[in-house]
Structures are given as structure tokens and as C-alpha cells.
């Protein structure tokens, strides 16, 4: 996900590597703040970049991340560039966020979508717009672009979605394969911190204070809502466009990166909508626009946006629809390390997806081998709770220590099967699947499957991973307790990937019954018994394609100049680290969260933040699992200093999750509001 004041603190340093364009075909006018009226009288705040004369198609980005002082720097580089090429561009704050009026209670709400439809209608009616609107967005903006497209506003002609999902339950930050994700509470804390920041009186006059106080009062932890919906119910189906792909009638450019949490949504969208109106692009990137990356190679992404919009909104033949329906970066294998700033590889393409060229090649576990034919046998695993320490992050921004480390550490507590050394190079593209015949000795259990690239020296790089709450074996919407000792057949789908195994390397399959802190553990220590004779790994093997050599090369990355910003030096108070108390058996995993200190001299605002997420567990005691968060965010401006401080903690017993949280808001050092929450939430088959 993008976070409040996003990961642009380090992405901004990368953009200097792109060419900064200062001359454009159109003269540009910029309006710092425009209020868009909604039918109920609420006004949404927008920043507008547009050609100085004429009527032009419009491009809308619709986010809650504070256009005035949050995404301010990167917004300018993106939207001014597109405006200079003949588009009216708007960056709009969602109702209740940033400088927009109203209140925001949750993500991807029906109100948010209906507001978006009204905003598009308003844009289309302006005298600087020719009546056509596109939506562009990464993460939240990619989600709601598709959600609004499914509501079919007449003026919306296309959506460009980056780093998104089509399924809010299965592949977002809340649940992974029906398992409770570590990012559920983490993301809730991030949103609570951002929503408590005040509007700017320079834009609202004296009204800003009451707007701020109303937001503070409405700002309950969103994680409480998400924990009330632990299965795939109607709450998650709302806004999941995979429920009815046919509702999206307009063309979509779907984009992600293999180092992102959302890459699997691109091929799913292609399969759901078809190649006639979708183009898919997956690079090596983390959660970022492809011109502004922490994992190279970057591309001229804004030029691609122009090619797409010129085709669909200006009737120009840019050739983009004659290119492969899906274009991806085929990654070469690398030794395991905690950070990759570049992934070697090459661009490859498929004319449709699913591609009839992809071979479903099966491998069967037997003993410690992964072979070409099934053999009868069984294997058992009761993984220690430290399995998952080598997992790295879930959705990666490309920061230091985000990637999985050498998998030999986690493999020590897992079942592991290895193929023979490969006689020749093997490339895969798609989602590996593990069909698992398994019995649990407890009513609640999970399985974590990992595909690894095993080098001749023994180093093991994780290629992709999949988790499954085994009580969801008949569907995420109908969990049921397992019958101890009774076998079930379940499919564990791993994340889509493009990966090249080198000749001489081995394919590794690892299976564990825990994966902390990525997934909350089952309430009891579980032993899984695997019928290896009825278990199969299916890999999507991609044969060579001669046409790949003739793919059009991407332009080098470009952007417009960003607004002035002073990045003050700052270091996270809690760096990424894992500590282990050998006497008490206590394991602690720390992740730094949004740590920055940005000053915007043109609007007289400085914002700084420091946060961390901590995950703790005691060996042999799954009920000792604990997550905690701490944030401090300061906004400093001419009329004072405004501070949000918050803490949250989640623990469990055998039947409930226990969540406590506190926020403290101060103005110039004086406390103006303190709020506390304490909830016990029943575990629903987790």
C-alpha cells in the first residue's frame, strides 16, 4: 500500500535518475486548490494542472493521502508532465481526507465510489474538459479506479491501475489465503495516524479547526472493522471487481511489479476482461510507479500513459494495442539478499492470458526429492514458531531488508523437497500451485508453501510463496473446523511470478505449518500429515518465444519538475531487525514504518513522522503471539505544531483476538483529545 506521506521519502531520491522535462507542447496552468461540489453539499478538494487553452481529456487520481502536503512532490512530477502533453489532470482528496470536507470511516466504501462517479461528471462538464475522463492510480487509486469503472459513469473512458487488486479479501493486506495478515493491524495504524492530521487554514479559513476536531472524533481504528470480517463475506465482496468482471466495459491498463504485493491481480484481470480491452505490464518493481522505482530497471512510464490515453481518448494510432496483451520482466535468479536495487532479466510477452503456450508441468514430492512421477508415502511436519523469520515483508516498497533472506533458515523447520539439478534453463510465468492432500491433528491449521531456487552451493532464494487457512478448503466464504485425522485436498496457490531457474540449479518446495509474523498462528501447535502420493506441485513453464527479441524498447524515464521540498535527515528509531531471547524463547521482529521529515517551503508546512511495528512470539506457545504499533506524526506550520501519537496492541487467547489502542492529539504541546479502544473479537476459524 501507499502510506500517508507515502514511501516517496526514498522514491524522491530515485526520481533524480529520470530525465526532468521542463518544456512541453502545451503551456500549463496550475491551480493549487479547487473545490468540487457533491450533490449532498460536501466539497472535495483537488489540485488541477491543465493546458492554458482549449478543451482536453482529463485524467483523475483519487486518493486519501493528502494532496496538499502528502503526495505533493510526486503529484507534480506526474500530473504536470501529462498536462504538458494535452490533458487536464486532477489529484482529488477522498471525502474526509486531506483538504476535502466530510468524514472518512473506512477504505473503498460505497460512498467513496459514488462520490467518484459525481466527481467524474463534474470534471466532464467543465469548460476545459472535452467530456472525456480517465482514472489513474497506484494502490488505493488503482483499486477505486476499477471500482468506479464497474459503476459505468458515462464520461469515464479508461482506467490505468497500478499496484492494485481485484479481490479485496484474497489479495490485499488483511488476509492471505484466509490467514490473518500481519499488515491488517499495521495498515490500520498507518491510516489512523494520517487521518488525524489537520486541514490547512490557508485553504479553509477558520473552518479548518472544526473539520479537524470532527475527524479526530470519527477516527476509530479501521482494523476493528476488518477483524469483524474474517471470512470472505459481503463486506469484502463490495468493491471486489472480480465478483463481476463484465461490469467493467472500458479499457484497462493493468500494471504491477514482481516485488509488489499485488502482482497476481494483473493476470487475473487479463483473464477476466480479455485481451481486446486490457494490456498488462509487470516489471521487477516494488510498490511504485514504473518511472519512479527502487528496483531497476525503470521505464518511461509516463510516455506509456500518453500512448494509452492518446489511443483511447484522442483516436491516435500509437501502436499500443498491437503489442502483446501481457508484457513482463523475466527475472534471472539471484543469490538471496535483504535488498535488491536491480533485477537482471529481459522483457517477454504473451498475446493472451491465460496463454496456451504455458505448460503445466507437474512435480511430485517423495522422500526428500521432487520428481516427475508420484510415489506412495507420507510426511509429517509440526513447524516451530520461528518459521517465517526469513520471510521479509509482505508488500515491499523496495526498502532495505524487505526481501526474504536465505531460505535454509526457515527450511530447517519445514518439509523440503528438492528436484535433481536442472539439465537446462527453466523459465516459469504464472502462479505455481500446490495440490495438497493433508490431515491435521487439530481443528484449526494453516499451510505455507514456498518455491525456492536452490543454487549449487546450497543457497536458497525464495521465488514465490502461498498461504492457506486449511479451514477454508471449501472456500474463503465458508470455513469449517477440520476433523482431526481426516484427510482433505486443498489447493495452495502461490503468487504469480516470472523466474528463470539456471541450469544446474534445483527447484525447491518447502511446506510449513506456521509462517510468523506474516500470518497469525493457529491457536494450538499443529502436526500436518501429508499424503505425498496424492500431492503435486504444478509449475507454469514458459517455452522460449522468438518474438520477444523484437519487442519495442521502452523509452527512458521522464517526469516534470517536482515542487520544492527539503528532505531533512532522519533515521528510523526502530530499524529492521530480528532478536531472539534464548533464555525465555522470545522472538521479536521489528519493522520501521513511515520515517521522514519533509518541509514544503512554498506552503509553509513541515511534516515529520516516526513509527515502528513489532511482532513477538514465544517458542512453543502460539497464544503468545503479539503485534504492536507506535506512531508519532508532527505537522509544523506558521500557526502552530500539531501532533498525533498512537499505540496499538493485539494479542489473543484460544477463542478471541484482543485489541487495545490509544491516540493522543496535541496542539503546541497541549493535549486536546485522548481516545482509547479495547475490544475482544471472536476468532472465526483462524
N, C-alpha and C positions, 0 to 999 in steps of 0.2 A: 504494500500500500504506500501511497504518498502520505506523508505525515504533515502535521502542522509545521509550517516553515520548512517543510519537506527536507529531502536529502540534498537539497540544492546547495547546502554549505560546501559539500565537496564537488558536486557536479559543476558548480560555477567555475571551479578551477580548471575543469576539463574543457569547458567551452572555449577557453582561450586557444585551444588547439585548432578550432574551427576557423574558417575564414570569416571575418566580421565584415559584412557588406554594409556600406553606407550610402550607396547610390542605387536607386530603384527606378523602374519605369514610371511609377506614379508618385507624385508628391503626397505626403502623408500628413493628416491631421490627427492629433491625439486629444481625447477628452478624458481627463483623469477620473471623473465620476459622472455617470448618467444614471438616473433613477428610472426603472421600468415599472409602470403601474400594473398591478394584477387586478382581476375583477373584484376581489374582496377588499381592495383598498391598500393592501400591502405593497410596498415598493422594494424591488430588488435592485441592488447596486451593481453597476457594470463599469468597466473601463473599455473605451472604444478607440480603435485605430482604424482609419478609413482613408481611401483616396480622397483628395481635396475636392474633386469634382466628379460628377456623374453618378449613375446608379450602378451598383455592382452586387454580385452574390455576396452573401455573408457567411462567416464561419464563427460558430459559437462554442465556447468552452465554459462549462457549467460545473462549479466546484464549491466546496465549503471551506477551502483552505486560504481565505483571506487575501483577496486580490490586491488590497491596498498595501499590506505590509507582510504578506506571507509568500506567495509565489511571485512577488512583484518583479524580481530580477529576470527570471527565466521567461515570464509572460511577455516582456518587452522584446526579448530576442526572437521569440517565436512569432508573435502576432504582428509586430511591425514588419517583419520580413514578408509575411503573407499579404499584409495590407499594401506594401510597396509593389506587389505584383498584381494588384487589382481586386482585392477582397476587403470587405468591411468586416473587421474582426472584433469580437466582444468576449471579454472574460467576465462572467457573471457569478456573483456570490449567491449560493443557495439560500433560501429563506432561513433567517435566524443565524446566519454565519457572516463573518466579516463585517461589511458595511450594509448588508441587507436587513430590512426590517423583519419582524416576526420571530418565531421561535423554532428551533430545530431539536427534535427529540430522538431521532434515530436515522440510520442510513437507508437510502433507497426507498423512501416512503412513497405511498401513493400521492401524497400532497406534493412532494418534490417532482414527481413525474408530470402531474397536471400543471404545476407551475411552469415546468419546462415547455410544455405544449403552448401555454399562453405567451411565454417569452418569445418563442419562435414566431407566433402570429404577430406579436408587436414588432419584431425585427423586420418581418416581411413587408409590413405596412409603412416603414419609414421611407422618406424621400431619397435616402442614399442607398437604398437596397432595391434590387431589381425583382424582388419577390421570392428569391431562392435562398435557402439556408442549408448549410452543412453543420454537423456537430463533430468536434474533435476533442479527444481527451485521453489521458493516461490514468489508469486505475479507476478512481471514482468516476471521472469523466468518461472513461470507456464503458463502465457499467451503465451509467444513466443515458449515454448516447443510444445504446441498443434498447434500453427500456423505453425511452421516449419514441424511438423508431417504431417499436411494436404498437404504439398508440396512434401511429399514422397521421401526424399533423400534415396537412396538405403542402405546406411550404418546405418541409424537410426533404431534401433530395438525396442526401448521402450521409453516412457516418464513418468516421475514421476512429477506430477504437484501438488503444494501445494498452497492454498490460491489464487485461480485463478478464472477467469470467462470465459465462452464460448461465452458470449454475451456482446460486448464492450459497447453497448448502454444501455441495460436494467439493467445490474447489475455490473456497475463499479462505479467510484467515480464522474462521471459527471452528470448523470441524473438518477433519481429514479422514476420508473413508469411514465416517461415523464416529471417529475418535475425537475427543475434545482436544483442540489445538492449544499449544502454549500461547499463541498470539491472540486468543479470544480476550483474555483479561488485558494483555499488553496493549492491544489496539484500543480497547475501551479507555484505558488510562490516557493514551495519546489524545483521543478525541475530547475527553473531559478537560484536559489541560488547554487545548486550543479554543474550546467554546467559551471558556471563562475570560478570554481577553476582551478588552473594551473596544467599541467603535471609536472613530476619530471625530472629535468635536469640530474639526475644520470642515467636515462634510455634513454634520448633523446639527450643529449649534448646541443649545442646551439640552436637546432631547437625548444626547448620547448617554447621559448618566442613567436615565430610567430604562433605556434599552439595555444597558449593561446589567443593571440590577435584575431586570426581568429574566435575562439569560442565565445569570447565576442561579436564580431560584428554580429555573426549569432544567438545569444541567445535572440530571441524575446519571450515574454510571450506566452506559449503554450495555455493558456486559451483563447486567442484571436481566435485561430483555433477552439477550442471546442465550443465557443459561436456562431461561424458561422454555426454550425450544431446542431440545437436544436431539430431536429426530427431524426428518425432512417433512415438516407439516406445511400448512397453508402459509404460515409466516414466511418461510423460505421460498416457497413456490412463487409468491408475489415478487416480481422483479427478476425471476429466473427465465430468461427468454427461451431457454431450451424446452420449456413447457409447451411452446407453440412457435417453432421457427417460422411457420408460414405467415405469422403476423408481421414479420419484417419484410416489406415489399420493396425496399430501396437498396441500392448497392452499398456494400460494406467493405472497407479496407481494414483487415484484422491483423494486428501486429503484436509481437511479444519477443521475449528473449529466453534462451535456454537457462540462464541463471536467474530467471524470474519465477515467481510462484504460479504464474498464470499461463504458462506456455501451452498447456494442453487445450485451452479454450479455442485456440486458432484452428487446429484441425477439426475440432468438433463443430465450429461454426461453418467451416467449409463443407463438412458432410451434411449439415442441416440445411444450408441455404443453396448449395450448388455453385459450380464454377462460373456460371453466367453473370452473377452479380456480386461475387466475392473474390477478393485477392487476399492471400495470406502471406505474411512475412515473419520469419522467426530468425533472429540473429543470435550472436553469442552473449547478448547484453543482459544486464541485470534490470532492475525496475526503473527504466529511464526511456526518454525519447531517443531514437536511434542516432540523432546527430549530437547528443549530449550525454556521453557514456562514461562509465568507469571500467567497462570491459570492451577493449578494442577488438575488431575494427569498427569505428563509427562510419556512418554513411551520410550522404547528402539527403537526409530525411525530408527536409522542408522542400527540396526540389521534387521529391516523390509526392508529397502532399499536393503541390501545384499540378503535377502531371495528372493526379487522380481527379482533383477538383476541376481542372480545365477540361478534362474529358467529360465529366458528368454534368457540369454546370455551365460550361461555355461552348460545348459542342466541338472541341478541338480534338483532332486525332493525335494523341500523344503516344500511342502505341502500347499503353499500359495494359489494355485488355487483350492484347495479342501475346502477352508474356505468360509464363506458367501460372496456374492458379495458386500454387503454393511454392514459395521460394524460401529455402532455409540454409543456415550455415552448418555444413557438415563438419563437426568438431573432431580434430585429431585428439588422440589420447594424450594426457599429460600426467606426470607424477603427482600424487596428492600433495596439496599445499593449502594453506588457510586463505590465500587471496590470489586471484588471477586478474591481472590488469589487461591481459590479452589472451585470446584463444586462437591458436593456429587452425586453419581449416580452409574450406572453399565453399562457394555458393553452388547449390544444386536446386533443381526444380522438378515439380510434378504437375502434369496438366490437369489432374483432377484428384480429389481426395474423398473417400479412400482411393488410393491408387491401385489399379490392377497389377502394377508392376511389383508391388511389395509382396514378398514371400513370407508366409507364416511358418517359420522353422521351429520345430519342437526339440526340446532338450528335457531329459528325464533324470531326476536325482536317484542315485543308487549308491549306497555306502557313503563315500566321500566324493564320488565322481558325478559329473553331469554329462550324461551320454546320449547317444542317438536313439536308444530303444528303452522301453520301460522294463523294469525288473521288480519282482515282488520284494517287499521289505517294509520295515517301519523304522522311524527315528523319533526320538523324544527330545524336547527342549523345555527347560524352565529357566529363562534368562534372568541373570542378576539385574538389579535395577539400575546399574551403571551403563547398561547397553543403551546407546544414544548419545553418550558423551562425545563421540566423534562425528556427530551429525551436522554440526554447524547450524546455520539459521534455516528458516523456512523460506520466506520471501526475501531474497537478497537484494541489497542496494549496491553491492559491489564494494562494500567497506572492508577494511582489514578483518581477517579472522572470521569471515562469514561462511566460507566453504567448508565442506566436510574434510576432516583430516584422514590419515591413513586408516583404512577400514579394518586392519588387523586388530586394532584395539576392540572395536565393537564385535568383530567376528569371534573373539575369544569367548563371548557369551552367547553365541548363536550357532545354529546349524549352518554348515557351509558345504557347498558342493562346487567342485571346480571341473571345468572341461579339460580335455587334453590341450596342449599348446596348439594354437591355430596354424594350419599349414599355409594359410594365405590371409591377406587382409579381409576383414569382415565389417561391413557398414550396416547400421540399423537406422531406421527412421520410422517413428511412431511410438506407440505405447506398448512396452513389454507387458505380458500378462502371466500371472502365476495361478493356475488352476490347482487348488489345494484341497486334498482330501484329508480332513483333520478331525480329531476329537479332543475336547478339553476336559480336564478333571474338575473344572469349576464352572458355574453358570454364566459368568461374565469373563470375557477374554478378548484379546486383540492379537493380531499378527502383523509384523512389519517385515516386508520383503525388500531386499536391496540387490541391485545388479551392479557388479563390480568389474573393473578392468584390472586384471592381475598381471603385473609385469614379470619378466623372467627373474628379477631379483627379489620377488615376493611382495613388493609394494602394491597396495590395493587402493585404487581410485574409485570412489562411488560414481556410477554413471547415472543412476536414477533410483527412485525409491517409491514404494507404495504401502499404505497402511489400510487395515481393515478391522473394524469392530466386528468380531465374529457373531455377535448377536444380531447383526444387520444382514445376515447371509441371505435372507429372503427379500431384502430391500431396506433402504435407509428410512422408509416411512413406516415400517412395521417390525421393529426389533422384538425379539423374544429371547428369553433366557435359554441358554444351552442346556441340554440334558447331559450331565457328566457321563463321559464314556461313549456317547453316541456320536458316530461319525456324520459329518456334513461335508458337502462340496461347496466351496466358495471361490470366487474369482477375485484375486487381488490385482487391481490394475495399477501399474506404475506410471509415473509422469512421462509424457511424451518426450522424446529426445532424438537428436541426430548425433551419432557417435561412431567413430571408426576404431575398431579393435585392430591393432597391428599384428602382423604375422609373428608367431612365437609367443604372443600373449595368451592368457587363458580367460575364459568367461567365468565369472564367479556369481553364484546365487547364495545369498545369506538370508536366514529366516530367524526372527527372534519373537519372543512373547512380550517384550517391553521395548519402548523406544523413548525414554525420558531424556530431556524435557519436551521433546516435540509433541508427544501425546501423553495425556494424563493416564497413569497406570490403572489397571483393573484393581478392584478392592482387595483381592487375595492373590497370593503367589500362585501362578498358573503353570501347569505342565501340559504342553501340547504334544499329542501323539500323531505323527504324520504317516499316512499310508503312502509311501514313496512310489509304490507301483501304480497308484492312481493319481499321482501328482505330476504336473507338466508345466514347464516354462516355455512360453511361446514368444519368440523374438521376431520383430518386423524387419526382415532382412531386405535391404535395398540393393539391387544389382546396379552395376555401372550404367550411366546414361550418357551417350556421346554428346547429346545436345547441351549438356552442362557447360562444355567448353566455350559455347557461343552465347552464353547469357550476357545480356547487356550489363556493362560495368556501371556501378553506382557512381554518381558524382561525389566529389569530396564534400564534407560537411560545411555548411554555411549557416549563418544566423545574422540577425540585426544587432546593433549595439544594445547592451543592457542598460538599465537605469543605474545611476551612481549608487554604489554600495560599498561600505567599509566593512571588511571581514576582520573583526578583532580576534587575535589569537586566543584559542581556548582548547583545553584538553578535557576529555571525559573524566569525571571523578571516579567512575567505576569502569575500568577498561574490560574488554572481553577476556574472561579467564574462567578456568575450572579449578576448584580447590577441593581437596579430599582430606577429611579428618580421619586418620587411620584408627585412632582410639575409639571414637564414637561411631565410625562408619558413616559419617555425614558428608554428603557430596553437595557442593554449591556451584552453580553455573551462573555467571554474570554476563549480561549483555548491556553495553552502553546504549542509551536511547538519545533522542534528538538533542545534541550538544552543539550549540552555535552561539555566536554573538555578532549580529548584523546591525549595522547602522545605515539608515537611509537619509542622507543629508537633505535631499530635495523635499522631503515631507516632515523632517524633524522628528523621526521616530527611530528608536533603537530597541531591538528585542534580543534577549538572550535566554538560553534555556540549558538546563542540565537535567538528565534523567537516567534512570537505570531500571532494568528488570532483573530480578533474581529468582532462581529456581533451586529449591533444596529438597533433598530426599535422604532418608537413612536406609542403608542397605538392609534388605530382608523385610522391610516394613513399607508396603505400598501406601498405607494410610498416613504415612509421614510426609507425603508429597505436599509441597507448599510453593506458591507463587507470590511474589511481592513486587510492587512498583513504587517508585518515588519520582516526582517531577517538581521542578521549580521553573517557572517562566516569568520573566520580568519584561514589562513594556515601559520604556522611559521616553517621555516626551516633554514638551515645554510646560505643560500644566501639571506634571507630577509623575510618580512612579507607581505602577500598578502590578501587583504580584499575585500569581496563582501558585500555591503549594498543595500537593496532594500525595496521599499514600493510599495504597490498596493492598489487600492480602487475601488470598484464597487458600483454604485448607479443606480437608474432607474427613469424613468417617465412612463407615461401610454403606450408609444409606443416603448421605447428604453431602453437598458442597457447602462450605461456609465462607461467605464473602463479607469482608468489612472494608470500609473506605471512608476517607475524610478529605475534605478540601477546606483550605483557608485562603481567603481573599483579603489582601491588604491594599490600602491606598496611602502612599507616602509613609509606610511603616505602621499605620494604624489598621487594626483588624476591622473590616466592615461586614464580614459574613463568614461563618463556620458551619459546615454541613457534615453530617455523619450518616452512614448507612450500615446496617447489619442484617444480613439475610441468610437463612438456611434454605437451600434449594435441593429438592429431592434428585438423586441420581436416577436418570432414566436409561438403564441398561448400559451405563458407561462405568 
